[in-house]
Amino acid sequence: MSKKSKRRWGDRKDATLVREIKGLQGIMGHLWPNRTDCEVYLHDTIDATALMEYLNKKNEGRPKEEKITIFHCAVAIIARIIKERPEMNRFIQGRRMYQRNEITISFVAKRQFKDGADEALIVLRPKDSDTLESISKKIRGDVHEQRKHEHAVDGVDKIMDNLVKLPMPLLALIVRIIRYLDFWGINPDFLTEGDPNYSTVTASNLGSIGGPAVYHHLSNYGTCSILLTLGTLHKEEMLQPDGTRKIRDVVDIGATLDERIGDGFYFVRSLKLIRYIFAHPEILDWTLDTPSGFDYK
């Protein structure tokens, strides 16, 4: 997590203006001002065998409500990737590029597992001292707190519930004002706090409902540059380094990224780090500010 430096002209309350930037990246925000025009899609099938063996040992003797899940691991891995690869924590808004002051990972939790049930928006703010254990505990606590209620009782969820009750012309005017404030980065905290559109990464665990990893569009509203989905854990035959083929536990991931925040080389190296951590899950026991030791060569 980057340390917050003294705010300068051009900085936002949630991020610092990137002042030293290459020509192409600097101009892309003007050539393609809309995030949805700059989406790139990344898919990979990751060998999760080592991770599942690690999780089975971790969860031995734990009560069901305290078990660590593969999604908890995915969130911890995302936090570590963003910490170790800081350009993944950038966004473009108002045609300018910014570096976030903190890491935020958001996800949606169903309040009840039935059709028509409300969804709760949850934002996690990992700290440098966090490990898989502490991240898992935070996620379980946040989800449990939200599922106490069938409907939103406060925060951005409640604000949206109230806004949609307004007459259409008034709602359209309010949304237009919000979009203007969003462009200049001056939306009030009560509109941005807890909103996934303002997070580093929005993650979706489709595997928890038996779904596949998909590509989900980004949004021109807010600052979120990465949306990642996790599919269902399943068995698949994979080619091994020695040329043999083995049945392994695998999980698919699908990611949609704003190509303006980095280049393909940077994105692919970040994907390689994801694979490395899945193969060496003991890294998740380390604090986020401890380097993974991955060789990027």
C-alpha positions in Angstrom: 0.0 0.0 0.0 1.5 3.3 -1.1 2.1 5.9 1.6 0.0 9.0 1.2 2.2 11.9 0.3 1.4 15.6 0.7 -1.5 16.5 -1.6 -0.4 18.6 -4.6 -2.4 20.6 -7.2 -4.1 18.0 -9.5 -4.3 15.3 -6.9 -7.6 13.8 -5.8 -8.5 12.9 -2.2 -8.3 9.2 -3.1 -5.3 9.3 -5.5 -2.2 11.1 -6.7 -1.9 12.4 -10.2 0.7 10.5 -12.2 2.9 13.3 -13.4 5.7 11.3 -15.1 4.0 9.4 -17.9 5.0 8.2 -21.3 3.5 10.0 -24.4 1.1 7.2 -25.5 -0.3 6.6 -22.0 -0.6 10.3 -21.4 -2.6 10.9 -24.5 -4.8 7.8 -24.4 -7.1 9.4 -21.8 -7.9 12.1 -24.4 -8.1 9.8 -27.5 -10.3 7.3 -25.6 -11.9 9.1 -22.6 -14.4 6.2 -21.9 -13.2 3.3 -19.9 -15.6 0.9 -21.7 -13.9 1.7 -25.0 -10.5 0.5 -23.7 -11.4 -2.9 -22.3 -9.0 -5.9 -22.7 -10.0 -9.4 -21.7 -7.8 -11.9 -20.0 -8.7 -15.6 -19.4 -6.6 -18.3 -17.8 -7.1 -21.8 -16.3 -5.0 -22.0 -13.2 -3.7 -25.1 -11.5 -5.2 -24.9 -8.0 -4.0 -28.3 -6.8 -1.3 -27.0 -4.4 -3.7 -24.3 -3.1 -6.4 -26.8 -2.3 -3.9 -29.1 -0.5 -2.9 -26.0 1.5 -6.5 -25.1 2.2 -7.4 -28.6 3.4 -4.6 -28.5 5.9 -5.6 -25.0 7.0 -9.2 -25.9 7.5 -8.6 -29.1 9.5 -10.6 -29.0 12.7 -12.1 -25.6 12.0 -15.8 -25.0 12.4 -17.7 -24.5 9.2 -18.3 -20.8 9.8 -14.5 -20.2 10.2 -13.3 -22.2 7.2 -11.1 -20.3 4.6 -12.5 -20.6 1.1 -10.8 -20.4 -2.3 -12.5 -17.0 -2.8 -10.8 -15.7 0.4 -7.5 -16.9 -1.1 -8.3 -15.2 -4.4 -9.0 -11.9 -2.6 -5.7 -12.3 -0.7 -3.9 -13.0 -3.9 -5.4 -10.0 -5.6 -4.3 -7.8 -2.7 -0.8 -9.1 -3.0 -0.7 -8.6 -6.8 -1.8 -5.0 -6.4 0.7 -4.4 -3.6 3.6 -5.9 -5.6 2.5 -4.5 -9.0 1.5 -0.9 -8.2 0.6 0.1 -11.7 -2.4 -2.2 -11.4 -3.7 0.2 -8.8 -4.1 3.1 -11.3 -7.1 4.6 -13.0 -8.0 7.2 -15.5 -10.8 9.7 -14.8 -11.3 13.2 -16.1 -8.8 12.2 -18.9 -5.9 12.0 -16.4 -4.1 9.1 -14.8 -4.0 8.6 -11.1 -2.2 6.3 -8.6 -4.5 5.3 -5.7 -3.7 6.0 -2.1 -4.8 2.6 -1.0 -5.8 -0.9 -2.2 -9.6 -1.6 -2.2 -11.2 -4.8 -3.3 -15.0 -5.0 -3.7 -17.5 -7.8 -4.2 -21.2 -8.4 -4.0 -22.8 -10.8 -1.5 -26.3 -12.1 -1.8 -28.2 -11.4 1.4 -30.1 -14.7 0.8 -29.6 -17.5 -1.7 -32.8 -17.2 -3.6 -34.2 -15.4 -6.7 -35.0 -11.8 -6.1 -32.9 -11.4 -2.9 -31.1 -8.2 -2.4 -27.4 -7.9 -2.9 -25.0 -6.2 -0.6 -22.0 -4.2 -1.7 -18.8 -4.9 0.3 -15.5 -3.2 0.1 -12.3 -4.6 1.7 -9.3 -2.4 2.4 -6.3 -4.7 2.9 -3.4 -3.4 5.1 0.3 -4.1 4.7 0.1 -6.3 7.9 -2.7 -8.5 6.6 -2.3 -12.2 5.8 -4.8 -14.7 4.4 -6.0 -15.4 7.9 -6.9 -11.7 8.7 -8.3 -11.1 5.2 -10.5 -14.2 5.5 -11.7 -13.1 9.0 -12.6 -9.6 7.6 -14.6 -11.1 4.7 -16.5 -13.5 6.9 -17.3 -10.7 9.3 -18.5 -8.3 6.6 -20.6 -10.9 4.9 -22.2 -12.0 8.2 -23.0 -8.4 9.1 -24.7 -7.7 5.8 -26.8 -10.9 5.9 -28.3 -9.9 9.2 -30.7 -7.7 7.1 -32.9 -8.6 4.1 -32.5 -5.1 2.8 -29.8 -2.3 2.9 -30.0 -0.2 6.1 -27.3 2.4 5.3 -24.5 3.3 2.9 -24.5 3.5 -0.9 -27.0 0.6 -1.1 -29.6 2.6 0.9 -28.9 5.7 -1.1 -29.6 3.9 -4.4 -32.8 2.4 -2.9 -34.0 5.9 -2.2 -32.9 7.5 -5.5 -34.8 5.1 -7.7 -38.0 6.1 -5.9 -37.7 9.7 -7.3 -39.6 10.9 -10.4 -37.6 10.1 -13.5 -36.8 13.8 -14.5 -35.5 14.5 -11.0 -33.5 11.3 -10.9 -32.0 12.0 -14.3 -30.9 15.5 -13.1 -29.3 14.2 -9.9 -27.4 11.5 -11.8 -26.2 14.1 -14.3 -24.8 16.2 -11.4 -23.2 13.1 -9.9 -21.5 12.2 -13.2 -20.1 15.8 -13.4 -18.7 15.6 -9.9 -17.3 12.1 -10.7 -15.4 13.5 -13.8 -13.6 16.0 -11.6 -13.1 13.7 -8.7 -15.2 15.7 -6.2 -18.1 13.4 -5.4 -18.8 13.5 -1.6 -17.7 10.6 0.5 -21.2 9.4 1.2 -21.6 8.6 -2.5 -18.3 6.9 -3.0 -17.7 5.1 0.3 -18.6 1.4 -0.2 -19.2 1.8 -3.9 -17.5 -0.9 -6.0 -17.2 1.5 -8.9 -14.5 3.3 -6.8 -12.5 0.3 -5.9 -9.2 -1.0 -7.3 -10.7 -4.4 -8.2 -14.2 -5.7 -8.3 -14.2 -9.5 -7.8 -17.1 -11.9 -8.4 -17.1 -15.4 -7.1 -19.3 -17.1 -9.6 -17.9 -20.5 -8.6 -19.9 -20.2 -5.3 -23.1 -20.6 -7.3 -21.7 -23.1 -9.7 -21.1 -20.6 -12.5 -18.2 -20.2 -14.9 -15.7 -17.3 -15.1 -17.0 -14.6 -17.4 -16.0 -11.3 -18.7 -17.9 -8.4 -17.1 -17.8 -4.9 -18.6 -16.2 -2.0 -16.8 -18.0 1.2 -16.1 -17.3 4.8 -17.2 -18.6 5.9 -13.9 -16.1 5.8 -10.9 -12.5 4.7 -11.0 -12.5 0.8 -11.1 -10.1 -0.4 -13.8 -10.2 -4.2 -13.1 -13.1 -6.6 -12.8 -12.3 -10.2 -12.1 -14.5 -13.3 -11.9 -13.7 -16.7 -10.4 -15.3 -19.8 -11.8 -16.1 -23.2 -10.3 -13.3 -25.3 -9.0 -13.2 -28.5 -11.1 -10.9 -31.4 -12.3 -9.1 -31.1 -15.6 -6.3 -33.0 -17.3 -3.2 -30.7 -17.6 0.1 -31.1 -19.4 3.0 -31.2 -16.8 6.5 -29.7 -17.3 7.9 -33.3 -17.7 5.6 -34.0 -20.6 3.1 -36.2 -18.7 -0.6 -35.4 -18.3 -2.3 -35.4 -14.9 -5.7 -34.7 -13.5 -5.5 -31.5 -11.5 -7.8 -29.2 -9.5 -8.2 -26.1 -11.7 -10.1 -22.9 -11.6 -10.9 -20.5 -14.4 -10.5 -16.7 -14.0 -11.8 -14.0 -16.3 -10.6 -10.5 -16.1 -11.6 -7.2 -17.8 -9.0 -4.5 -17.6 -8.6 -0.9 -18.7 -5.7 -1.1 -21.2 -4.8 2.6 -20.6 -3.4 1.9 -17.1 -0.6 -0.4 -18.3 0.6 -2.4 -21.3 0.3 -6.1 -22.2 3.8 -6.9 -20.8 2.9 -5.5 -17.4 -0.5 -7.4 -17.4 1.0 -10.7 -18.4 3.7 -10.5 -15.7 1.0 -9.9 -13.2 -0.8 -13.0 -14.4 2.4 -15.0 -14.0 2.6 -13.8 -10.4 -0.9 -15.1 -9.8 0.1 -18.5 -11.1 3.2 -18.5 -9.0 1.2 -17.8 -5.8 -1.3 -20.5 -6.6 1.6 -22.9 -6.9 3.3 -21.6 -3.7 0.3 -20.9 -1.4 2.5 -20.6 1.7 3.1 -17.1 0.5 -0.4 -16.2 1.7 0.8 -16.7 5.3 3.2 -13.7 4.8 2.1 -10.1 5.4 1.3 -8.2 2.2 4.4 -6.0 2.5 6.7 -9.1 2.4 7.9 -9.6 -1.3 6.9 -12.9 -2.9 10.4 -13.5 -4.2 9.0 -14.2 -7.7 11.6 -14.0 -10.5 10.1 -11.9 -13.3 12.8 -12.8 -15.8 
